[in-house]
Amino acid sequence: MPDHSLLADLVLTYGVALLLVVTLARARVPSIVSMMLAGVVAGPAGIRIISTPEEVDMLAEIGIVLLLFTVGLDFSLAAMRQIWRTILVAGFLQIIGTAAVVGLALALTMNVSTPLATFIGLFVALSSTAIVLKGLAERNELSAPHGRLTVGVLLLQDLAIVVLLLLVPILSGQTPLSAVPVALGKALVAIAAVAGASRLVLPTLLRFVTASRRREAFPLAILVASVGTAWLGTLVGLSMAVGAFLAGLMLAESEFSHQAYAEVRPLRDVLSGLFFISLGMLIDPRSISGHLPMVASVAGAIILGKTVIATGALVAAMSPLRVAVTSAIGLSQVGEFSFILGRAGLDSGLLPAELWQTLLGASVATMIVTPSLLTAAPTIASWIRVREGRRGRAFADGGIPSISGHVIVLGFGIGGQLVARAMRDLAVPYLILELNGATVRQARAAGEK
């Protein structure tokens, strides 16, 4: 008889996660936090459904691969082109400023080593793309000035995780300082190689697959593209997560990006949920409860400090103060990619286990209060009365153009082409959705949207 113990453990663990996600939804607790709590309940510190988290690490890693692949698909360079200067300046200032302030504070007050202080500063600097995007979408604020700015900075942070993961072996001492230029050079060459291969191979692969007109082939191709590129990344010295992100990034501007996202998202949500459950299994409630005042203080300091630093960075990037404050409050929590960075630091020996528990507890606390902070952010910002003047009007008018009052043509066969011709005759704007890659390329070449 085959051993089904792992399958039984996963079913029971997912059952606990489902119960907590549904129950805590009434209290507006983010799903990510509920899954972490499920890991606490099901893990070694709870009812011990899974006594060794290593049992689920491989599936969790595949979930992170799919998560970063879809983040790459979301990273639209064209969508951020009009406010790219503001995003670049604000994003880099926010990441570097947060890392510098947190690292300096730790080095001065707790006598933490410089590499560890720098690492913790970078850990705190990242924010939660999943929670913030969901909150902004529920409030219909993604197209608002602060929404566009927040999304841009979040995407820049997600892109920065590629570099931050490369810094972990350097900060941990596994890569000596003298070898840093060579290591970074190899990493850049590896990134360029994986990105180039993805750019050349993946669209060709997907065109070949769509030409078969087999609906089942495309999801398989996306799974091969994401996990396969992640595996290719490991062969040239990158992490699987970085390889998957690069694959998504290279497909983001192709005609397959939306369908690829739709196909991979259900599997991504299930397996990336397992990653957050496995993180919860690392949490020791007794250790956190023994340091509860410190955990609460650290969480409050993170929220306040990140809000102030992000506000300064956004204002320095020529954003109006009211918009900057609203956006900064949305960036004040610790993000899911921070946990990827934290796991890397823990595995490398850079991050002590006891400090990791404090960071985990404080990070989860910042995530729990994020929905309330997003709701209160516009009200808090409205208390700040400033003259926005010409600079504020220029930002508001220079955002991403929106499409409205248009017709969506579903399918571009004979019927769709006739509808499009009628729309052109009536001077009505329209947008075409079509699953056949060859048809999309031909229509695009003819000037269709």
N, C-alpha and C positions, 0 to 999 in steps of 0.2 A: 504493500500500500504506500502511495506517495505521502510525503509529510506535508500536511496542509496547515501546519501551525502558524506560519507567517501570514497566510491568507486569512485565517481566523482572527489573528491579532489585528490585522489591518481593518477587517470588517468591524470589529468591536471598537477600534479606535475612531474610525470614521463615524460610527454611530454616536459615540460620545461627542465628537466635533459637531455633528448635525444637531444634536440636542442643544448644545450650548449656543451655536450660531442662531438657531431659531428662537431660543428662550431669551438670550441677551439682546436680540434685535429690538425688542420692545424698549430697552434702555438705551438704544442707539449706540451700543458698543460695536466698534468695527469688527468685521468678520475675521480680520487678521488676528486681532487680540483674542477673539473667541477661540480660534484654532490654537493659539499659544496656550490658553487656559486648558483646552482639551489635552494638549501635550502634558501639562502639569498633572492633570487628573489621571491620564492613562499611563504615565511614565513611571520611572523608578521611585519618584517621590510621592506618587499617588497610589492608585489601586493596582499598579504593576501589571497592566495588560501587556505592555512591552517592557521587559526588565532591562534590556540593553538597546539604547537608541541606535546602535550601529546596524541593527536589522533593517532599518528603513532609510539609511543614509543614501544608498544608491538611487532609490526611487526619488528621494528628496532632491538629489543632485540633478536628476533628469527634469524635475519640476522647475528648478532654478534655471536650467538651460532654456526651457520653453518660455519662462517668464522674461528672461533677458532677450530672447529672440523677438518676442512681441513688443518689448520696449524699443528695440531697434526698429521694428516696423512702425512704431508710433512716432519715431524721431524724424519728422518731416522738415528737412532743411528749407524747402520752399515755403512752408507755412510760417516759418519764423523769420523770413528774409527781411521783412519791413521793419522789424524792431530788433534785429540781430545785434546791433551795437549796444543797445540798452541791456539786452540779455547777457551778452558776453561780459560786459563790464560789471554788471550787478552780480552775475553768477560767480565769477572768479573772485570778486571782492568778498562776497558772502562766504564762500568756501575757505578762502585763505584767511579772512578776518576771523571767522569762527574758530578755525584750527589754531590760529596764533593766540587768540584771547584765552581759549580753554587750555591750551598747552602751557601758556605762561602762568595762568592761575594755578594749575596743578603743580608745576615745577616750583613755584614760590611757596605755596601753602602746604603741600603734602610731600615735598621733597621727592617727587616722581622723576625718574630719569627722562632725559630729553627725548629719546626715541619713543618711549611709552607715552609721554605727554603729547607728543605730536600725533601719535596714532589715535589716542582718545579724542583729540581735537578734530581729526578727520572723521572719526566715527560719529561724533555729535553733529558735524556740519551737514550731513546728508538728511534729507527730508523724505516723507512718505508720498511717493507718486500715487500709489493705489488709493490711499485714504483721501488725499486732497482732491484728486481728480473726481472721485466719486462724490465728495461733498460739494464741489463746485458745480458738477453736473446736476445734482439734485436741486440746487438753488438757482439753476439756469444762469450761472455767472461765468461760464467758460469763455464767452465772447466779450465780457466786460473788460475794461482796461486792466484792472487788477488781476482778473482771471487769465488774460493772455500773458501778462508778465509772470504770474506764478507758474503757469504751465511751462513757459520758456526756461525759467530758472530750474524747475524740476527736471526737465529734459537734459539740461546742461549737467546737473548733478548726476543723473543716470549715466551720461556719457563719461563723466569723470571717474566712475567706479572702475573703468578699464585701467586707468592710470593708477588709481589708489591700490588696486589689487597687486599691481606690479611693485609698489613701494613696500609691501609687507615684508618680503624676504630681506630687503635692504635695511629696514628699521629693526628687524629682529636679529640682524647680524649674520644671517645665513649667507648673504652676499656682502663681502667686505666693501668698505667705502671706496677703496682704490679701483674696485671692479665695477663701480656704479656706471661710469660712462659706457663701458663695454656692454654691461647688462641692459642698460636703456637702449643702446644702439641695436642690440640683438632683438629686444622687445619690439622696437619700432619696425625693424625689418620683418619680424614675424607677423606683426599687425598688418603691415602693408601686403605681405604675401597672402595671408588669409583673406584680407579684404579684396585684393585683386582677384584671387581665385574665385571668391564668392560672386564678385561682380561679373566675371566672365562665364562661370559654369552654371550658377543657379538659375538665371533667367532662361538660359538655353535648355536646361533640364525641364523647367516648368512649361516652356513652349512645346517641347517634345511630348510631355505628358498630356497637356491639354489637347494636342492634336489627335490623341487617341480617342477623345470624346467618351472616356470612361470616368464617370463621376467618382468612383471609388479610388481612382489613381491619384487624384490631386492631394487628398489628405495624407496618403502614404508618401508622396513626394515631399510634402512640407515637413513631415517627421524625419525623413532621410536628410533633408536640407539642413534642418536645425540641429539635430543630434549629430549628424555626420560632420557638419562644419565645426561643431564643438569638439568632436573627437579629433578632427584635423588640427585644431588649435593646440591640443595637448601634444601632438607630434612635433610641433615647432616651439614648444616651451611656454605656450599660453595656457590659461585655465579654460575649462570647458565653458564657463560662463562668458568669458571674453569672446571666445570663438563664436558662440551663439549670438551674442549682441552684434558682432560685426556682420554676420549673415543676415540678420534682420535689417540692419542699417543699409546694406547693399540692395536689399529688395524693396526698401521703403519708397523709392521713387519709380518703381516699375509698375506695370499694369496689373501685377499679381498681388500687390500689397494688401488690398482690402480683403480679397478672398483668402489669402494666406492667414491673415489675422483671424478671420471668422472660423477657419478650419481648426486652427491650433488652440484657440482660446478655451474651449471646454476641457480639453485634456490638460492645458496649462493650469487652469484653475484647480483641477482635482489634485495634480501632482505638486504644484507649488504650495497648495494647502498642506500637503504632507511635510513640506520643508518647514513651515511655521509650526506645525505640530511637533516636529523633531526639535525645534528650538525650545518649545515649551518643556520638552522632556529634560532639557538641560537646566531648567530653573529649579532651584532648591527653595521651596517656600519657607523652610525653617531658617535658612540663612538670610533671606530677605526680611522675614518678620523680626529677626533679631537686630536688624539694622533699619527698621522701618522709618524712623525719623530722618536718617541719612538719605534713604532712597527718595522720600518725599521731597527733601530739600534739594537733592540733585535734580529731580524732575522739574521743580519750580525754577531752579537756576537755569536749566536748559531752555525752558520756554521763554523766560524773560530775557536771557542773554541772547538767544537766537533772534528774537523779535527786534531787539535794539540794534544788533549788528546788521541784520538784514535790512532794516529801515535805513541805516546809514549807507549801506552799499547801494540800495536802490535810489536814494536821493543823490548820491555821488554820480550815479549813472543817468542823471537828469530826469528822473521820474518825479512827478508831483508828490508832495508829502502825503496827502490823503491816500493816494493810490499806493504809495510805498508802504504805509502803515498797514493797510488792509492786506496787501500781498505778503508782508513780513510775518503777520500773525498766522497766515496759512502755511508758512515755512517753518514754524517754530517747534515742530515735533521731530523726533528721530525717525528715520525711514527704514523700510524693509531691507534696503541694500546695505544699511549699516550693519545688519545682522550677518550678511554675507562677509563683510569686512571683518566683523568681530570673530566669526568662526575661523577665518584665515589667521587672525592674530592669535587666537587661542591654540590652534593647531601648530603654529610656528613657535610657540612658547613665549611670544612677546607679551601677551595679555595674561596676568595671573587669574586663576579661577575665581578667587574671592571678589576681585574687582569686577570680573565679568558678571557675577551675580548682581552686583549693585547696578551696573550699567543696564543689564537686562530689565531689572525691576523698574528703574527710572524711565527707560525707553518705552516700555509697555504703558506706563502711567501717562506719558506724553501723548501716546496714540489714543488712549481712552478719552482724553479731554479734547481731542482735536475737533470732533463734530461740533461741540459747544463753542469752541473758539472760532470756528468758521462762521457760525451763526452770529456771534457777537462782533466779529471783525468790522463790518461796515458801520455799526453803531459806535464802536470805539473810535474808528477813524473819523466819523462825523463830528466828534468833539474837538478835533483839531481844525481850527479855523485858520486857513492860510490863503493868500492870494496866489492862485495858480497861474494867472496871466498867460502870456503867449506860450510859455513852455508847456503848460498843462494842456492847452488847446492843440498844440502841435502833436503831443503824444496821443491824445484822444482821437485826432483825425488821421493819424498815421498807422493805425492798426491793421490787422488782417482784414481784407474786404470780405464781406459776407454775401451769400447768394440768397435771394428771396424772390418770391413771385415767379418761380420757374416751374417747368414741367419735367418730371422724371420719366424717361422712356425706358421701360423694362424690356431688354432684349433688342438687338439691332438686326433682326432678320428683315424680310420683305415688309412686314407690318410696321416694325420699328422705323425703318427707313422712310416709309410713307408718312408716319406721324412726324418724324423730324423735318421732312420737307414741308409739311403743313405748318409746323411751328416757325420755320424760317420765313415762309410766305406771310405769316401773321406777325412777324417780328416779336415772337414770344421766346424768351431764353429757355433753354432746355439742357438737361444733362442725361447722358446715356449710361445705363448699367448693363454690362454684357459679360458673360462667363467665358466666351470663346476668345482665347488669347490672340489668335490670328485676326479675328474680326476687330478686336480692340486696336491692334497695331495699324490695320488698314484704315479704320475710321479716324484714328488720331492723325495719320499721315494726310488724310483729307481735310483736316482742320476741325473735326468734331471734338466736343468735350465729353 
